[in-house]
Amino acid sequence: MYRSEDEKLTDVMIGEAVLTLLKSDKPVSSNALIAQLELMAADADDEAKVSVIRKAITEVRNGMVAARKRVQADGTERDKNTHRMNSDGPPDGSKKH
């Protein structure tokens, strides 16, 4: 709720890039979004707008890094867990209920 004007403008630039991709029937991915933002930065005539677009690119890249870390962490957590469901059946001498 207490976002700076710069953060709001960054979100607007990301939104404009996403809408451009959608309108042109291009796939929406992080890489496509970065490419679109770079095109927008090249076409921008105002240095302040270029600065906001560069911040948007950084935000998307940071999101990609965070997503990779989450996926890696999920994989290591999954490896640590024991798998209780198997086809071995109950251990010998144990009751079913």
N, C-alpha and C positions, 0 to 999 in steps of 0.2 A: 504494500500500500504506500509506503514511503519511498517511492522510487524517484531517482533524479530525472530531470528532463532528458539528460543524455541517454539514460537507460530506456526511457520511453521511445526516444527517436531510434535507438538501436532496434527495438522490437518492431517498430514501424517499417524499418528498412528490411528486416527479415521477412515480415509479412508481405511487403511489396514484391520481394524476390520470389516468395512461394507462389503468390498469385500470378506472377509472370510465367513461372514454370507450368502452373496448372492451365492457364489460358492457352499456352502453346502446346499442350498435350505432351509435355516432356515429363519424364519420371522425376519424382520429388525424392531426393536423397540428400545427405549431408554434402557429398561432393558436388552434386548438381547445384545445390544452394550456394555453395562457396563460389562456384564458377559464375553463377548469375550475379552474385554480389560483386564479384570482380569486374564483370561487364558494366554493372551500374556505376562502379567507382570510376572506370575509365571514361564513361559518358558524362559524369557529373562535372559541372562547371564551377561549383562552389567548393572551396577547400574545406569548409565546415562540414558539408555533406559527405565529402570523401572521407573525412575523419570518422564520422559516425558509421559509414559503411565499413571502414576498416575495423572498427570496434565490433561490428556485427559479425564480420568474418572471424575475428578472434573468439567471439562467444560461441559460434558454431563449432569451431575447431576444439574449443575447450569441452564442449558437449560431446564431441566424438571421443575425446580422450577419456572422459568420465564414463562413457558407455562401454568402452573397451575394458576399463578397469572393473566395472561391474560384472561384465561377462566373465572375465578372468577369475574374479572372486567367486562367482557362482560356480564355476567349474572346479575350483579347489575345494569349496565347501561340499560339493557333490561327491568329490573323491574321498572326503573324510568320513562321510556318512556310511554306516553299514546298511546293507540292503537286507531288509527283513523278509522280503517276499522272494522265496525261491521254491524250487520243486522238491526239496529234500524231505519235506514233511516234518512232523514234530520230532524232537529228539527222543531217543529210546527211553522208556520208563516215564515219560511225561503224560499227563492227562490231557485230553482234548479240550475239556471245558473247565 
